């Protein structure tokens, strides 16, 4: 597949401008306490009129020993930034109502069960209002295009929750954990039980939530059809779903009692949540859904991820990036329906690209030697991205012309006060001659020819890669006089399916040689 590059130098110069300023006025080296000063920006969301971008800013709260996130928004011209929430509780997942009247978010503020609910903020003014009250909490949601309803993903309530107990001073003894399912544990979630995540329909006028998909399955990633009549989602609606990773797309009418209809039949994962991303995307004419298709189940996580479309009326799916040997994630239709935008992962970088809806040449929209982790599509083809580099934590940018224009500046003040170490991309050969790529960070104020203690970083996954993104730990080590060397050995992503699957059933052999080669290089 031929790729059309868009002046990567312009992209990189825009991204590095704040960091360069910080280097010029730096007064001190990085310290451990700086970890509490970095603002983590995430989840950019363009407003329906394209005038604003809402996003989340998270900062560690040392008193509460947890991160606290708030909702911000910045005007499209970058001239104004407004903090919308400042509660002690965290707020996340900002979403605009399509009519532009409201901005909603998730928060557990004032909830007796300490789970997230949907809050509604009227753009004309006033306090935010909690509009859902589901004991299991809301983990995801989407506005209907007519702005009258919400599709919610909400969990069954915790049967052991003590949130409704009249005596909140007593700490009940936790009940024993009973394992009665094949997959009993999950990263970050910890132990799994019989609770499920269901699709609910929420009516804004009467503040009533009704379940659409009861039963023994989990649903994720709700997405409304343009006419507000149907909702697409992802699930494994099959017996003993713990024993397979075969996710599929479904669609259900937005009416209580309707039966979900399966759209994809590929013998492999469709929209596997483990790869992150976003909900399946409807074409503007409501005829097709764009999504991520994985590989054969036998390849598990080594398989490449591709962009595919499937007819909503039924029929075979079609891959629109068939010859692209790189992971393609998070598809979203362009407003005119002519193309599909997505995140394109390559060697040590990730950017935004587009492909014609019928398939064809891939065009890069915003990419350099940096890392774009999210994007939002707005009216008139406007695109906002979340992007960062090794010298700058992620910030919000507007895709404009042949480069990026800065919108948020959450970390500029902090960057101006610290001295960071530069990162060097390195390439070397492993024991058998295989080219391996990685990074080398020398200590701050390092003098050429001086030997220094070195830390070897090894990533997990194994299908993952070190990328051109900000890493506080690396910078702290460099500030304390250490060099950091990091390799992307065979098994890593970013260089195609063959490179990733090279360690199939052979961990610690080729990848071990590759990592040791990085040490020899350094």
Secondary structure, 3 states (H helix, E strand, C coil): CCEECCCHHHHHHHHHHHHHHHHHHCCEECCHHHHHCCCEEEEEEECCCCCEEEEEEEEEECCCCEEEEEEEEEECCCCCEEECCCCCCCEEEEEECCCCCEEEEEECCCCCCCCCEEEEEECCCCCCEECCCCCCCEEEEEECCCCCEEEEEEECCCCCCCCCCCCCCCCCCCCCCCCCCCCCEECCCEECCCCCEEEEEEECCCCEEEECCCCCCCEEEEEECCCCCEEEEEECCCCCHHHCCCCEEEEEECCCCCCCEECCCCCEEECCHHHCCCCCEECCCCCEEEEEEEEEHHHHHHCCCEEEEEECCCCCCEECCCCCCCCEEEEEECCCCCEEEEEEEECCEEEEEEEECCCCCEEEEECCCCEEEEEEECHHHCEEEEEEECCEEEEEEEEECCEEEECCCCCHHHHCCEECCCEEEEEEECCCCCEEEEEEECCCCCCCCCCCCEEEECCCCCCCCCCCCCCHHHHHHHHCCCEEEEEECCCCCCCCHHHHHHHCCCCCCHHHHHHHHHHHHC
